[in-house]
Amino acid sequence: MCSQQVTAQSPSDDGVDVIIAGCGPTGAMLAAELRLHDVRVLVVEKETEPTSYVRIVGLHVRSLELMAMRGLLERILPHGRRRPAAGFFAAIPKPAPRGLDSAYAYVLGIPQPVIERLLEERAIELGAQVRRGCAVAGFEQDDEGVSVVLADGERLRSRYLVGCDGGRSTVRKLLGVGFPGEPSRSETLMGEMEVGVSQEEIPATVAGVGASPHRFWLRPYGERVYGVLVPAAGVGDRAEPPTLEDFRRQLRAVAGTDFGVHSPRWLSRFGDATRLAERYRVGRVLLAGDAAHIHPPIGGQGLNLGVQDAVNLGWKLAARIRGWAPGALLDTYEAERRPVAGEVLDNTRAQVELLSVEPGARAVRRLLTELMDFDEVNRHLIEKITAVGIRYDFGEGPDLLGRRLRDIEVGQGRLYGLLRGGRGLVLDRTERLRVGGWSDRVDCVADPAAALGVPGVLLRPDGHVAWIGEDQHDLDGHLARWFGRPVG
C-alpha cells in the first residue's frame, strides 16, 4: 500500500474532489490553490521521498509576485539568493533593464528540493493530503467523475484528475493526448561551482573558446562562483547525475583547462527536447506543468511556467467544483496557458539556436547582442523570460486589460496582501462600486488614494486585470463573466 501523510482534513468515504498526480512544484502549488477554496485534494506522488538531488532553480519575477500574493514569499526568501534579472536570454551578458515594472525585480536562486518542500508544506498546512509511494496506473472518467487505479491496485474516486506528473506523464499518455515537438538532439552539462584560478585569467580563455565548435559558457554568479555550461557528448549514462569530474573533463576538452573548478553548488544534465501537449483538458482530466510542456532549461523558465499554470487553473477548477463557475471558465485555462507555453517553447528554441557554433547562428548572436544595448529590446526579452509581459486576450480595452497588476501601494498596505485568500478583488478609487451578490467570492476595497491610474479595476485571483472602469452596470457584467451568478 502507498505510504500516507494524513492531514486534519482527510478525504471522506465518498471520495475527493480532485486527485493530483505528482507532488512537484506544480502539483503542490495547485493543491494549495484548491485548498484556499475548501476543495478536497489528494496528491499522489510515485516517489517515496522528496527530491534530494540539489539543483539551483530560479524563481523569476512573475513567480515571485504570485508567491507574494499568497503570503509565501517571506518564508521562501531566507532560503534563496537574489540576483539581478539580467543575462538570461541565451546567456547574453546584459544588465537588467531600467525600471522593470515590479516590486520584485530580481531572480531568486533557490535549491529545487527546498522550494518543493516549502510548497508541499504549504499545501499540507491548508489541508491537502499527500500520499507518497503512489503512482497512477489507470483511470476511467464518466459524467460524474474519475475512477483512478493506483499501481498497487487501490481504486480511488474523484470529481477531477490533474496530471502534474512530469514530462513522461502517465496521465497524459493514458489520456491519449498527443505530445508533438522535437526530440532531443544534443545533451548539455550545466552547473554552478567555484573556480580555482585567478578571475583575471578567465575572460581571455573564454574569449578564445569563442572560435571553437562547442557550446560553452562560464558566467560569474558571485565571488569565485561561476555558472558552467559544456557539451555532454561522451559523458556516461544520462540516467545518472553528472559528477564534478565530468565537468572537469569536458572543460579541458573545450577550453584546454578545467579552471580549477571545485565545490559544486549543483550539477545537472539536460537535452533540448521541446514538446507541447495538443490539449490541456479532456473532460474531467487536465494537465499542468511539464506534463503539458517540456523545453530546454535555457532561461530557467520551466518551474516558473508550471507554478503559473497552477495558479491559473486552481481558482477556475475550484469554481467549477464549488458550483459558481460560468460555463466556459474552465476552458479558459487551456485558452490562456497553452499559448503562453507555446511562446516559451519558441523563445527557448531561439536561445538554443543562439548557442549554436554554426557561423550563421554566431552572426545572429552578435547582432542580437548589439540590439540588446537598446533598453527596449533588452526589456522585451527579459519580460518574456520573467513572464511579466503576458497579456491574456480579454477583448478590446486599454493595454492594462488582461495584464497582471503590479504590487501597488494601497491604504491597507500593499495590493498583493489583499489577494492571499485566492478571491477576486475590486479596487475602487471612486468609492462608489459594489460587488453585491458576489461578495462570497470577490472582495471590494475602496481606496481613493490607491496608486492606480484608472478609476477602478476587477482583479481575478491570479492578479490579472479583468475589467477597468467606474460604471457599476458594466462591472456587474464582468463579475458575472468571471465569477458566475450573484447570490440572492
C-alpha positions as CSV (number, residue, x, y, z in Angstrom):
1,M,0.0,0.0,0.0
2,C,1.0,3.6,-0.5
3,S,2.6,5.4,2.4
4,Q,0.3,8.1,3.6
5,Q,0.5,11.5,5.2
6,V,-2.8,12.4,6.8
7,T,-3.8,16.0,7.4
8,A,-6.5,17.4,9.6
9,Q,-8.9,17.2,6.6
10,S,-8.6,13.7,5.2
11,P,-10.9,12.8,2.3
12,S,-14.3,11.4,3.3
13,D,-15.5,8.0,2.3
14,D,-17.3,9.4,-0.8
15,G,-14.0,10.3,-2.4
16,V,-12.2,13.6,-3.0
17,D,-12.9,16.5,-5.3
18,V,-9.5,16.5,-7.1
19,I,-6.7,13.9,-7.3
20,I,-3.4,15.4,-8.4
21,A,-0.8,13.1,-9.8
22,G,2.6,14.5,-8.8
23,C,3.9,16.5,-5.9
24,G,6.5,18.6,-7.6
25,P,6.2,22.4,-7.5
26,T,3.2,22.4,-9.9
27,G,1.2,19.8,-8.1
28,A,1.9,21.2,-4.7
29,M,1.1,24.8,-5.7
30,L,-2.2,23.6,-7.3
31,A,-3.1,21.7,-4.2
32,A,-2.6,24.8,-2.1
33,E,-4.6,26.9,-4.5
34,L,-7.5,24.5,-4.4
35,R,-7.5,24.3,-0.6
36,L,-7.9,28.1,-0.4
37,H,-11.5,27.3,-1.7
38,D,-12.1,24.3,0.6
39,V,-11.7,21.8,-2.3
40,R,-10.9,18.3,-1.0
41,V,-7.5,17.4,-2.5
42,L,-5.4,14.2,-2.6
43,V,-1.9,14.4,-4.1
44,V,-0.4,11.1,-5.1
45,E,3.4,11.0,-5.7
46,K,5.2,8.0,-7.0
47,E,8.5,8.9,-5.2
48,T,8.6,7.7,-1.6
49,E,10.8,10.6,-0.5
50,P,11.0,14.3,-1.7
51,T,13.7,15.2,-4.2
52,S,17.2,15.0,-2.7
53,Y,19.1,15.9,-5.9
54,V,20.2,19.5,-5.3
55,R,19.9,21.8,-8.3
56,I,19.5,25.5,-8.0
57,V,16.4,26.9,-9.8
58,G,15.5,30.5,-10.3
59,L,12.2,32.0,-9.3
60,H,11.5,34.7,-11.9
61,V,9.7,38.0,-11.3
62,R,6.2,36.7,-12.0
63,S,6.5,33.7,-9.8
64,L,7.9,35.9,-7.0
65,E,4.8,38.1,-7.4
66,L,2.5,35.0,-7.1
67,M,4.3,33.9,-4.0
68,A,3.9,37.4,-2.6
69,M,0.1,37.2,-3.4
70,R,-0.3,34.1,-1.4
71,G,1.9,35.1,1.5
72,L,4.6,32.6,0.7
73,L,7.4,35.0,-0.3
74,E,8.5,35.8,3.3
75,R,9.1,32.1,4.0
76,I,10.9,31.5,0.7
77,L,13.3,34.4,0.7
78,P,15.5,33.3,3.5
79,H,16.3,30.1,1.6
80,G,17.5,31.8,-1.7
81,R,19.9,34.3,-3.1
82,R,18.8,37.3,-5.0
83,R,20.3,38.1,-8.4
84,P,19.7,40.8,-10.9
85,A,17.0,40.0,-13.5
86,A,19.7,40.0,-16.2
87,G,21.7,37.9,-18.6
88,F,19.0,35.2,-19.0
89,F,18.3,35.4,-22.7
90,A,20.7,32.9,-24.3
91,A,23.2,33.9,-21.6
92,I,23.9,37.2,-23.4
93,P,25.6,39.3,-20.6
94,K,23.4,42.4,-20.5
95,P,22.4,44.3,-17.4
96,A,18.8,44.3,-16.0
97,P,16.5,46.7,-17.9
98,R,16.0,50.0,-16.1
99,G,12.8,50.3,-14.0
100,L,11.4,46.8,-14.5
101,D,7.7,47.2,-13.5
102,S,7.6,45.1,-10.4
103,A,8.3,45.3,-6.7
104,Y,10.2,42.0,-7.1
105,A,12.5,42.9,-10.0
106,Y,15.1,40.2,-9.3
107,V,15.6,36.4,-9.7
108,L,15.7,34.2,-6.6
109,G,18.1,31.3,-6.8
110,I,16.9,28.5,-4.5
111,P,17.7,24.8,-4.3
112,Q,14.9,22.8,-6.0
113,P,14.4,20.4,-3.0
114,V,13.8,23.4,-0.8
115,I,11.2,25.1,-3.0
116,E,9.4,21.7,-3.4
117,R,9.4,21.2,0.3
118,L,8.1,24.6,1.1
119,L,5.3,24.3,-1.4
120,E,4.3,20.9,-0.2
121,E,4.3,22.0,3.4
122,R,2.0,24.9,2.5
123,A,-0.4,22.6,0.7
124,I,-0.5,20.3,3.8
125,E,-0.9,23.2,6.2
126,L,-4.0,24.2,4.2
127,G,-5.5,20.7,4.5
128,A,-4.3,18.8,1.4
129,Q,-3.5,15.2,1.8
130,V,-0.2,13.9,0.3
131,R,0.4,10.2,-0.3
132,R,3.9,9.1,-1.4
133,G,4.9,5.8,-3.0
134,C,1.7,6.0,-5.1
135,A,1.6,6.0,-8.9
136,V,-1.4,6.4,-11.1
137,A,-1.7,3.2,-13.3
138,G,-5.0,3.8,-14.9
139,F,-8.3,5.8,-14.8
140,E,-11.7,6.0,-16.4
141,Q,-13.9,9.0,-16.4
142,D,-17.6,9.5,-16.7
143,D,-20.1,12.3,-16.4
144,E,-19.8,12.4,-12.6
145,G,-16.1,12.0,-12.0
146,V,-12.9,9.9,-12.5
147,S,-12.1,6.4,-11.2
148,V,-8.4,6.2,-10.6
149,V,-6.4,3.0,-10.2
150,L,-3.0,3.1,-8.4
151,A,-0.1,0.9,-9.2
152,D,-0.8,-1.3,-6.1
153,G,-4.4,-1.9,-7.3
154,E,-6.1,0.5,-4.9
155,R,-9.1,2.3,-6.5
156,L,-9.9,5.9,-5.8
157,R,-12.8,8.2,-6.9
158,S,-12.7,11.9,-7.5
159,R,-14.5,14.6,-9.4
160,Y,-11.4,15.6,-11.4
161,L,-7.9,14.3,-12.0
162,V,-5.0,16.6,-12.8
163,G,-1.7,15.3,-14.2
164,C,1.3,17.2,-12.8
165,D,3.5,14.1,-13.2
166,G,6.2,15.5,-15.4
167,G,7.4,15.2,-19.0
168,R,6.9,11.5,-19.1
169,S,3.4,11.9,-17.7
170,T,1.5,8.7,-17.2
171,V,-1.8,10.7,-17.0
172,R,-1.1,12.3,-20.4
173,K,-0.3,9.0,-22.0
174,L,-3.3,7.3,-20.6
175,L,-5.5,10.2,-21.7
176,G,-4.2,9.7,-25.3
177,V,-3.2,13.3,-25.7
178,G,-0.5,13.9,-28.3
179,F,2.8,15.5,-27.3
180,P,4.2,16.7,-30.6
181,G,7.5,18.6,-30.9
182,E,11.2,17.9,-31.4
183,P,13.1,15.1,-29.7
184,S,16.4,15.8,-28.0
185,R,19.3,16.4,-30.5
186,S,22.1,17.1,-28.1
187,E,23.0,16.8,-24.4
188,T,24.5,19.5,-22.2
189,L,26.0,19.7,-18.8
190,M,25.1,22.8,-16.7
191,G,26.1,23.6,-13.1
192,E,27.3,26.1,-10.6
193,M,30.7,25.8,-8.9
194,E,33.8,27.7,-7.6
195,V,36.8,28.3,-9.8
196,G,40.4,27.8,-8.6
197,V,42.2,30.1,-11.0
198,S,42.6,33.9,-10.9
199,Q,39.4,35.6,-12.1
200,E,41.6,37.9,-14.3
201,E,42.6,34.8,-16.3
202,I,39.1,33.7,-17.2
203,P,37.9,36.3,-19.8
204,A,40.8,35.7,-22.2
205,T,40.4,32.0,-22.0
206,V,36.6,32.2,-22.5
207,A,37.1,34.5,-25.5
208,G,39.5,32.1,-27.1
209,V,36.9,29.3,-26.8
210,G,34.5,31.5,-28.9
211,A,36.2,30.4,-32.1
212,S,35.9,26.7,-31.3
213,P,32.9,24.4,-32.4
214,H,31.5,23.9,-28.9
215,R,28.5,25.1,-26.8
216,F,30.2,26.7,-23.8
217,W,29.9,29.4,-21.2
218,L,31.4,30.4,-17.9
219,R,29.4,33.1,-16.2
220,P,30.2,34.8,-12.9
221,Y,27.4,34.4,-10.2
222,G,29.4,35.8,-7.3
223,E,32.9,35.9,-5.9
224,R,34.6,32.9,-7.4
225,V,31.3,31.2,-8.1
226,Y,30.5,30.6,-11.8
227,G,27.8,29.0,-13.9
228,V,29.3,26.5,-16.3
229,L,27.8,25.0,-19.5
230,V,29.6,22.5,-21.6
231,P,28.6,19.7,-24.1
232,A,27.8,16.3,-22.6
233,A,28.9,14.3,-25.6
234,G,30.9,11.3,-24.3
235,V,29.7,11.6,-20.7
236,G,28.3,8.3,-19.4
237,D,24.7,7.2,-18.7
238,R,22.3,10.2,-18.9
239,A,20.2,8.5,-16.3
240,E,23.0,9.1,-13.7
241,P,23.6,12.6,-12.4
242,P,26.9,14.1,-13.7
243,T,29.9,14.4,-11.5
244,L,32.4,17.2,-11.0
245,E,35.0,15.1,-12.8
246,D,32.7,15.0,-15.8
247,F,32.7,18.8,-15.9
248,R,36.5,19.0,-15.4
249,R,37.0,16.5,-18.3
250,Q,34.6,18.4,-20.6
251,L,36.1,21.8,-19.7
252,R,39.6,20.5,-20.6
253,A,38.3,19.2,-23.9
254,V,36.6,22.5,-24.8
255,A,38.7,25.2,-23.2
256,G,42.1,23.4,-22.6
257,T,41.7,23.9,-18.9
258,D,39.3,23.0,-16.2
259,F,39.7,26.4,-14.4
260,G,40.4,24.5,-11.2
261,V,36.7,24.1,-10.6
262,H,35.6,22.7,-7.2
263,S,32.9,22.9,-4.5
264,P,29.9,22.5,-6.8
265,R,26.6,24.0,-5.7
266,W,24.7,21.9,-8.2
267,L,25.3,19.8,-11.3
268,S,22.8,18.8,-14.0
269,R,22.4,17.4,-17.4
270,F,19.7,18.2,-20.0
271,G,18.6,17.6,-23.5
272,D,16.9,20.0,-25.9
273,A,13.7,18.2,-26.5
274,T,10.8,20.6,-27.0
275,R,7.1,19.4,-26.9
276,L,3.7,20.8,-26.2
277,A,0.6,18.8,-25.4
278,E,-2.2,19.0,-28.0
279,R,-4.8,19.6,-25.3
280,Y,-4.7,20.6,-21.7
281,R,-8.1,19.1,-20.8
282,V,-10.2,16.1,-21.9
283,G,-13.4,16.0,-19.9
284,R,-12.6,15.8,-16.2
285,V,-8.9,15.2,-16.7
286,L,-6.4,18.1,-17.0
287,L,-2.7,18.5,-17.5
288,A,-0.3,21.1,-16.0
289,G,3.4,21.8,-15.7
290,D,5.9,19.5,-17.5
291,A,3.0,17.1,-18.2
292,A,1.8,19.7,-20.7
293,H,5.1,21.2,-22.0
294,I,8.8,20.5,-21.9
295,H,11.7,22.5,-23.2
296,P,15.4,23.1,-22.5
297,P,16.2,24.9,-19.3
298,I,17.8,27.8,-21.1
299,G,16.5,30.9,-19.4
300,G,15.3,29.0,-16.3
301,Q,11.6,29.1,-17.2
302,G,10.3,25.5,-16.7
303,L,9.5,25.5,-12.9
304,N,8.1,29.0,-13.2
305,L,5.8,28.1,-16.1
306,G,4.4,25.1,-14.1
307,V,3.7,27.2,-11.0
308,Q,2.0,29.8,-13.1
309,D,-0.2,27.1,-14.7
310,A,-1.2,26.0,-11.2
311,V,-2.3,29.5,-10.1
312,N,-4.2,30.0,-13.3
313,L,-6.0,26.6,-13.0
314,G,-6.6,26.5,-9.3
315,W,-9.3,29.1,-8.8
316,K,-11.1,28.1,-12.0
317,L,-11.3,24.4,-11.1
318,A,-12.3,25.3,-7.6
319,A,-15.1,27.5,-9.1
320,R,-16.4,24.5,-11.1
321,I,-16.4,22.3,-8.0
322,R,-18.0,24.9,-5.8
323,G,-20.8,25.4,-8.3
324,W,-20.4,29.0,-9.3
325,A,-18.2,28.9,-12.3
326,P,-19.6,30.4,-15.5
327,G,-20.0,27.8,-18.2
328,A,-16.7,28.4,-20.2
329,L,-14.5,29.4,-17.2
330,L,-12.6,26.1,-17.0
331,D,-12.0,26.2,-20.8
332,T,-10.0,29.5,-20.4
333,Y,-7.3,27.6,-18.6
334,E,-6.1,26.0,-21.8
335,A,-7.0,29.0,-23.9
336,E,-4.8,31.2,-21.8
337,R,-1.9,28.9,-20.7
338,R,-1.3,26.9,-23.8
339,P,-0.3,29.9,-26.0
340,V,2.0,31.1,-23.1
341,A,3.7,27.7,-23.2
342,G,4.0,27.9,-27.0
343,E,5.8,31.2,-26.7
344,V,8.1,29.8,-24.1
345,L,8.9,26.9,-26.3
346,D,9.7,29.3,-29.2
347,N,11.9,31.5,-27.1
348,T,13.9,28.5,-25.8
349,R,14.2,27.2,-29.4
350,A,15.6,30.6,-30.3
351,Q,18.0,30.6,-27.4
352,V,19.3,27.1,-28.2
353,E,20.0,28.3,-31.8
354,L,21.8,31.3,-30.4
355,L,24.1,28.9,-28.6
356,S,25.0,27.1,-31.8
357,V,28.5,27.1,-33.0
358,E,27.5,27.5,-36.7
359,P,28.7,30.7,-38.4
360,G,25.2,31.9,-39.2
361,A,24.0,31.4,-35.6
362,R,27.0,33.2,-34.3
363,A,26.4,36.1,-36.6
364,V,22.8,36.4,-35.4
365,R,24.0,36.2,-31.8
366,R,26.5,39.1,-32.4
367,L,23.7,41.1,-34.0
368,L,21.2,40.5,-31.1
369,T,24.0,41.3,-28.6
370,E,24.2,44.7,-30.2
371,L,20.4,45.2,-30.3
372,M,20.1,44.4,-26.6
373,D,22.1,47.5,-25.9
374,F,18.8,49.3,-26.6
375,D,16.9,49.2,-23.4
376,E,13.5,48.5,-25.1
377,V,14.9,45.3,-26.7
378,N,16.6,44.1,-23.5
379,R,13.4,44.8,-21.6
380,H,11.2,43.0,-24.1
381,L,13.3,39.8,-23.9
382,I,13.6,39.9,-20.1
383,E,9.8,40.4,-19.8
384,K,9.4,37.3,-21.9
385,I,11.7,35.3,-19.7
386,T,10.2,36.6,-16.4
387,A,6.6,36.3,-17.6
388,V,5.7,39.9,-16.6
389,G,4.9,40.7,-20.3
390,I,2.0,38.2,-20.5
391,R,-1.3,39.7,-21.7
392,Y,-4.3,37.4,-21.9
393,D,-6.9,38.2,-24.5
394,F,-9.9,39.6,-22.6
395,G,-11.2,41.6,-25.6
396,E,-11.0,45.2,-26.6
397,G,-9.7,47.6,-24.0
398,P,-6.8,49.5,-22.5
399,D,-3.4,47.9,-22.6
400,L,-3.7,47.1,-18.9
401,L,-6.6,44.8,-19.6
402,G,-5.5,41.2,-19.4
403,R,-2.2,42.0,-17.8
404,R,-1.1,41.4,-14.2
405,L,-1.2,44.4,-11.9
406,R,2.0,45.1,-10.1
407,D,2.0,45.2,-6.3
408,I,1.0,48.8,-5.8
409,E,0.6,50.6,-2.5
410,V,-2.9,50.8,-1.1
411,G,-4.4,52.2,2.1
412,Q,-4.2,48.7,3.8
413,G,-0.5,48.2,2.9
414,R,0.2,46.6,-0.5
415,L,-2.1,45.2,-3.1
416,Y,-0.9,41.6,-3.0
417,G,-1.7,41.3,0.6
418,L,-5.4,41.6,-0.3
419,L,-5.2,38.6,-2.6
420,R,-3.9,36.0,-0.1
421,G,-7.2,34.2,0.1
422,G,-7.4,33.5,-3.7
423,R,-10.5,35.6,-4.1
424,G,-11.3,38.2,-6.8
425,L,-10.9,41.8,-5.9
426,V,-12.4,45.1,-6.9
427,L,-10.1,48.0,-6.2
428,D,-12.2,51.2,-6.3
429,R,-10.8,54.7,-6.3
430,T,-14.3,56.2,-6.8
431,E,-15.8,54.8,-3.6
432,R,-19.0,54.0,-5.5
433,L,-18.5,50.5,-6.7
434,R,-20.0,47.4,-5.1
435,V,-19.7,43.6,-5.5
436,G,-23.2,42.9,-4.1
437,G,-24.2,39.2,-4.6
438,W,-20.6,38.3,-5.5
439,S,-19.3,39.1,-2.0
440,D,-18.9,35.4,-1.2
441,R,-16.1,35.2,-3.8
442,V,-15.0,38.7,-4.6
443,D,-13.7,41.4,-2.2
444,C,-14.2,45.2,-2.7
445,V,-11.7,47.7,-1.4
446,A,-12.5,51.4,-1.7
447,D,-9.3,53.5,-1.7
448,P,-9.3,56.9,-3.4
449,A,-5.5,57.2,-2.8
450,A,-4.5,53.9,-4.3
451,A,-1.5,54.2,-6.7
452,L,-3.8,53.2,-9.6
453,G,-4.0,55.3,-12.8
454,V,-7.7,54.3,-13.5
455,P,-10.9,54.7,-11.5
456,G,-11.3,51.0,-10.7
457,V,-10.2,47.5,-11.6
458,L,-11.5,44.0,-11.2
459,L,-8.7,41.6,-10.5
460,R,-9.0,37.8,-10.9
461,P,-7.5,35.6,-8.1
462,D,-4.3,35.3,-10.2
463,G,-3.9,39.1,-10.2
464,H,-4.8,39.7,-13.9
465,V,-7.0,42.7,-14.7
466,A,-10.4,41.5,-15.9
467,W,-12.1,44.9,-16.1
468,I,-11.3,48.7,-15.9
469,G,-13.7,51.4,-15.3
470,E,-16.2,53.1,-13.0
471,D,-19.6,52.1,-14.2
472,Q,-21.4,49.7,-11.8
473,H,-23.6,48.1,-14.5
474,D,-20.5,47.4,-16.7
475,L,-18.7,45.9,-13.6
476,D,-21.7,43.7,-12.9
477,G,-21.4,42.2,-16.4
478,H,-17.8,41.4,-15.9
479,L,-18.3,40.0,-12.4
480,A,-20.8,37.6,-14.0
481,R,-18.4,36.7,-16.8
482,W,-15.6,35.7,-14.4
483,F,-17.5,34.8,-11.2
484,G,-20.8,33.4,-12.3
485,R,-24.3,34.3,-11.0
486,P,-24.6,36.5,-7.9
487,V,-26.2,35.1,-4.7
488,G,-29.7,36.5,-3.9
